[in-house]
Amino acid sequence: MLQNKTQNFILLSSFLAVISVALLFLILAGSVAFAQSHEHHGLTNGVVDVQSGKMLFQKKCAVCHGSEGVGGVGVPLNLHDFLRTTSNRYLLQTIRMGRPGRVMPAFSTLTKAQVQSIILYIRSWRPEIEIPVYSLDLIEGDVKKGQVTYDAACDNCHREKGIGGEGTGVTFSRPRNAELIAPAIGNSAFLAAASDQMIKRIIMTGRESTPMDSAMAMGLKEEDVDNVVTYLRSLEENGTVQKVKHSQRDDAVLMYESSYSIEETIENMKRAALGHNFRYIREQTLDHGFVEKDQESNHEYLIYFCNFTFLNQALLVDPRIGMFLPFRTTIVKKEDTVLVMTVSPDYLCSLFNNNELKQSCHFMAEKYEAMLEESTF
């Protein structure tokens, strides 16, 4: 009973932190532009209209892409060159599949009409742009030559095998490596959504208002571009595309039974944390702030620690990791049993779609387990 109560308290605190971060993103999203309705290019299947698309976009997309598509956590969508080179098929598939391991989730529960309404709203930003339709024919180039060209011209931004720019775009006042986080063009979902012809056109023309130059500006010939497209497609065929790495820990809470008294366990935890370069911050009763001070239980404690160097490094990857730090451990006594527990960073990171965040969380989970073991054995 006590274990369930404590686990629920810890999980509630963590999920409240998740909600707080989401609300912050919503505040940053800003106001919404008015869009006029139009119907073409297969967007009239079902109940499809720009106003419902506008509402869905604000609910599902604006948190990352901005209320007017100017970007933020996600890449900007309201760019002339993006809309000029992007097909409706690509947008539909992208919304459906997301980007495994790259923050953007898959919106698989949306109906086709809902997705089409979102696309209609996105198109309404720049109605003068002709919507491209691409052939699904594959481009036949040289994979090896394409890799050489990719490594020389594309790797600097899109990184090895197209895993995408480092970070998430959630930077606030923190520095980033580039003005715009380069998309993961080797990602399995990107390659499933984008046709060879679309990728070729993007490389040939570049993206104005972004760091991406045209093929001509990079000194590439059309044959070079064909080779790069073929190389990118080979990543999908060879199974080398980055996918989500599932957590090795399925339990939401890491829990250990202590061989010591609650007072000794608290002191052991302090020593263990300091030994792993975590600074002690404070301790308090678990019900502090919920009851009068003289009614607080001396059998339930919450202790805070933090490794500030790691915290600063991890925040550069994704600020959402701040919900796991400072490190909080709960120590409770029930009759003759003392339990030490904390939320598993691995488990919480599974709620997000970011492999780089998962790596930091896995490192934290190992540290947490080591401290819990040392304080209880």
C-alpha positions in Angstrom: 0.0 0.0 0.0 2.8 2.4 1.0 4.8 1.5 -2.1 1.9 2.2 -4.4 1.2 5.5 -2.6 4.8 6.6 -2.9 5.2 5.5 -6.5 2.0 7.4 -7.5 3.3 10.5 -5.7 6.6 10.3 -7.6 4.9 9.7 -11.0 2.4 12.5 -10.4 5.3 14.9 -9.7 7.1 13.9 -12.8 4.1 14.1 -15.1 3.2 17.5 -13.7 6.7 18.5 -14.8 6.0 17.2 -18.3 2.8 19.2 -18.4 4.6 22.3 -17.2 7.1 22.1 -20.0 4.3 21.5 -22.6 2.5 24.6 -21.3 5.6 26.7 -21.6 5.9 25.7 -25.3 2.2 26.6 -25.8 2.8 30.1 -24.4 5.7 30.5 -26.7 3.6 29.5 -29.7 2.0 33.0 -30.1 -0.9 34.1 -32.1 -2.6 32.5 -35.1 -2.9 33.9 -38.7 -6.2 33.8 -40.5 -6.3 31.5 -43.6 -8.7 31.3 -46.5 -10.2 28.0 -47.6 -9.5 26.3 -50.9 -9.8 22.8 -52.2 -7.5 21.0 -54.7 -4.8 18.3 -55.1 -6.8 15.6 -53.4 -7.6 17.5 -50.1 -11.4 17.2 -50.4 -11.7 13.6 -49.4 -14.1 13.6 -46.4 -14.9 16.6 -44.2 -11.9 18.8 -44.9 -11.8 22.6 -44.3 -9.2 25.2 -43.4 -10.7 26.3 -40.1 -10.7 22.8 -38.6 -7.2 22.4 -40.0 -6.2 25.6 -38.2 -7.6 24.4 -34.9 -5.9 21.0 -35.3 -2.6 22.7 -36.2 -2.7 24.8 -33.1 -3.5 21.8 -30.9 -1.1 19.3 -32.5 1.7 21.2 -34.3 2.1 24.8 -33.1 3.9 23.8 -29.9 6.9 22.8 -32.0 6.5 24.6 -35.4 5.0 27.9 -34.1 1.4 29.1 -34.5 2.2 30.6 -37.9 4.7 27.9 -38.9 7.8 30.0 -38.3 9.5 27.2 -36.4 10.9 26.7 -32.9 11.4 23.2 -31.6 10.5 22.0 -35.0 11.7 23.2 -38.4 9.9 26.2 -39.9 7.1 25.2 -42.3 6.0 28.7 -43.4 8.9 29.1 -45.9 8.4 29.8 -49.6 11.0 27.2 -50.6 9.7 24.6 -48.3 6.1 24.9 -49.6 7.4 25.2 -53.2 9.3 21.9 -53.1 7.1 19.9 -50.7 4.3 17.7 -51.9 1.0 17.0 -50.1 1.9 13.3 -50.0 5.1 14.2 -48.1 3.2 16.3 -45.6 0.6 13.6 -45.1 3.1 10.9 -44.6 5.2 13.0 -42.3 2.2 13.8 -40.0 1.2 10.2 -40.0 4.7 8.7 -39.3 6.5 11.5 -37.5 10.3 11.1 -37.2 11.4 8.1 -35.1 14.1 9.3 -32.7 13.8 13.0 -33.7 11.3 14.6 -31.3 8.4 14.7 -33.8 5.8 12.0 -32.8 3.6 10.1 -35.1 0.0 11.3 -35.3 -1.4 8.0 -36.3 -4.7 8.5 -34.6 -5.7 11.4 -36.8 -8.2 10.6 -39.5 -7.3 11.2 -43.2 -9.7 14.2 -43.3 -8.0 15.7 -40.2 -4.6 15.4 -41.7 -5.8 16.8 -45.0 -7.3 19.7 -43.1 -4.0 20.5 -41.4 -2.3 20.4 -44.8 -4.9 22.7 -46.2 -4.3 25.2 -43.4 -0.5 25.0 -44.0 -1.0 25.6 -47.7 -3.3 28.6 -47.0 -0.3 30.5 -45.7 1.0 30.9 -49.2 -1.9 30.2 -51.6 0.0 31.6 -54.6 2.5 28.7 -54.5 1.8 25.9 -57.0 1.8 22.6 -55.1 4.3 20.1 -56.6 3.4 16.6 -57.5 6.3 14.2 -57.9 6.8 10.9 -59.7 7.6 8.0 -57.4 10.2 6.6 -59.8 13.5 5.9 -58.2 16.7 7.7 -59.3 19.5 5.4 -60.5 22.8 6.8 -59.3 26.1 5.6 -57.9 25.8 4.8 -54.2 29.6 5.0 -53.5 30.1 8.2 -55.3 27.0 9.6 -53.6 28.4 8.8 -50.2 31.6 10.6 -51.1 29.7 13.7 -52.3 27.4 13.5 -49.2 30.3 13.4 -46.8 31.9 16.4 -48.5 28.8 18.6 -49.0 26.1 17.5 -46.6 27.6 15.8 -43.6 28.6 19.0 -41.9 24.9 19.9 -41.3 22.9 16.6 -41.7 25.7 14.5 -40.0 26.7 11.0 -40.7 24.1 8.9 -42.6 21.7 11.8 -42.4 20.9 11.4 -38.7 20.1 15.1 -38.6 21.5 18.2 -36.8 22.5 17.9 -33.2 20.0 19.1 -30.7 16.2 19.6 -31.0 15.7 23.3 -31.6 14.5 23.8 -28.1 17.3 26.1 -27.2 15.8 29.3 -25.7 18.9 31.3 -24.7 21.3 28.5 -25.1 23.6 28.4 -28.2 23.0 26.1 -31.1 25.4 24.9 -33.8 23.4 26.4 -36.6 20.6 28.9 -37.1 18.3 26.0 -38.0 18.6 22.4 -36.9 19.2 20.4 -40.0 16.5 17.7 -40.6 17.2 14.0 -40.4 17.2 13.2 -44.2 18.4 9.6 -43.5 15.5 9.0 -41.1 13.3 6.0 -42.0 10.1 8.1 -41.9 11.6 10.9 -44.0 12.7 8.5 -46.7 9.3 6.8 -46.7 7.6 10.2 -47.1 9.9 11.9 -49.6 10.2 10.6 -53.2 13.6 10.6 -54.9 12.4 13.4 -57.3 11.4 15.6 -54.3 14.8 15.1 -52.6 16.6 15.9 -55.9 14.6 19.1 -56.4 15.4 20.2 -52.8 19.1 19.6 -53.3 19.1 21.2 -56.7 17.4 24.4 -55.6 18.4 24.6 -51.9 16.3 26.3 -49.3 16.2 30.1 -49.2 16.2 31.6 -45.7 18.0 28.5 -44.4 21.7 27.5 -44.3 21.1 25.1 -47.2 22.6 26.3 -50.5 21.6 25.1 -54.0 23.6 22.4 -55.8 25.1 25.0 -58.1 26.3 27.1 -55.1 27.9 24.0 -53.6 29.6 23.2 -56.9 27.5 20.0 -57.6 26.4 18.8 -61.0 23.1 17.1 -61.6 24.9 13.7 -61.7 26.3 14.4 -58.2 22.8 15.1 -56.9 21.5 11.9 -58.4 24.3 10.0 -56.7 23.5 11.6 -53.3 19.8 10.8 -53.6 20.7 7.2 -54.4 23.0 7.0 -51.4 20.3 8.3 -49.1 17.8 5.8 -50.5 20.4 3.0 -49.8 20.3 3.9 -46.1 16.7 2.8 -46.0 17.3 -0.3 -48.0 20.3 -1.4 -45.9 18.5 -0.8 -42.6 21.1 1.7 -41.4 18.5 4.4 -40.8 18.4 5.7 -37.2 15.4 4.3 -35.4 14.1 4.8 -31.9 16.1 2.9 -29.3 13.7 1.5 -26.7 14.5 1.7 -23.1 16.1 -1.3 -21.5 14.2 -0.4 -18.2 10.5 -0.8 -18.4 9.8 0.0 -14.7 8.7 3.6 -14.0 10.3 3.5 -10.5 13.8 2.3 -9.5 13.3 0.8 -6.0 15.7 -0.8 -3.5 15.1 -2.1 0.1 17.7 -0.8 2.6 19.5 -2.8 5.2 19.8 0.3 7.4 17.5 2.5 9.5 15.9 5.5 7.7 18.4 7.9 9.3 21.4 5.8 8.2 19.9 5.4 4.8 19.6 9.1 4.3 23.2 9.7 5.3 24.3 6.8 3.0 22.4 8.4 0.1 24.2 11.7 0.7 27.6 10.0 0.7 26.8 8.0 -2.4 25.5 11.0 -4.3 28.6 13.0 -3.4 30.8 10.2 -4.5 29.1 10.4 -8.0 29.7 14.1 -8.2 26.2 15.1 -7.3 25.9 18.1 -5.0 23.5 17.8 -2.0 20.7 20.4 -2.2 18.2 19.7 0.6 15.9 17.1 2.2 12.3 17.4 3.3 9.5 15.3 4.4 7.4 13.8 1.6 4.3 15.6 2.7 6.0 18.9 3.2 3.6 21.7 2.2 0.6 19.4 2.1 0.1 19.3 5.9 0.9 21.4 8.9 4.6 21.3 9.8 3.9 19.5 13.2 1.9 16.9 11.3 4.6 16.0 8.8 5.7 12.3 8.8 9.3 11.5 9.8 9.0 8.2 8.0 8.9 9.6 4.5 11.6 11.9 3.1 12.5 13.4 -0.2 16.2 14.3 -0.9 17.4 16.5 -3.7 20.8 16.3 -5.4 22.2 17.7 -8.7 25.2 17.3 -10.9 25.3 20.8 -12.4 28.0 20.0 -15.0 26.0 17.2 -16.4 22.8 19.2 -16.2 24.2 22.0 -18.3 25.5 19.6 -20.9 22.2 17.7 -21.0 20.1 20.9 -21.4 22.0 21.7 -24.6 20.6 18.4 -26.0 17.1 19.0 -24.9 15.8 21.3 -22.1 13.1 18.7 -21.2 15.8 16.8 -19.4 15.5 19.4 -16.7 12.4 17.6 -15.4 14.7 14.8 -14.2 17.2 17.0 -12.5 17.7 17.8 -9.7 17.9 14.1 -8.8 15.1 13.4 -6.3 15.1 10.2 -4.2 12.3 9.2 -1.9 13.1 7.3 1.3 10.2 5.8 3.3 9.9 3.5 6.4 7.1 1.0 6.8 7.3 -0.9 10.1 10.8 -2.5 9.8 11.3 -1.9 6.1 13.1 1.1 4.6 12.6 1.6 0.8 14.7 3.9 -1.4 13.2 4.9 -4.8 13.3 7.4 -7.6 11.7 7.8 -11.0 13.6 6.0 -13.8 15.0 8.5 -16.3 15.0 5.7 -18.9 11.2 5.3 -18.4 10.4 9.0 -18.6 12.6 9.4 -21.7 10.5 6.8 -23.4 7.7 9.3 -23.5 9.7 11.5 -25.8 10.9 10.9 -29.4 14.6 11.8 -29.1 17.5 9.4 -29.3 20.0 11.9 -28.1 17.8 12.6 -25.0 17.6 8.9 -24.4 21.4 8.6 -24.3 21.6 11.2 -21.6 18.7 9.6 -19.7 20.4 6.2 -19.9 23.6 7.7 -18.4 21.5 9.2 -15.6 19.7 6.0 -14.9 23.0 4.2 -14.5 24.1 6.8 -12.0 20.8 6.7 -10.1 20.9 2.9 -9.8 24.5 3.0 -8.6 23.7 5.6 -5.9 20.6 3.6 -4.7 22.6 0.4 -4.5 25.4 2.0 -2.6 23.0 3.6 -0.1 21.1 0.4 0.7 23.7 -2.5 0.6 
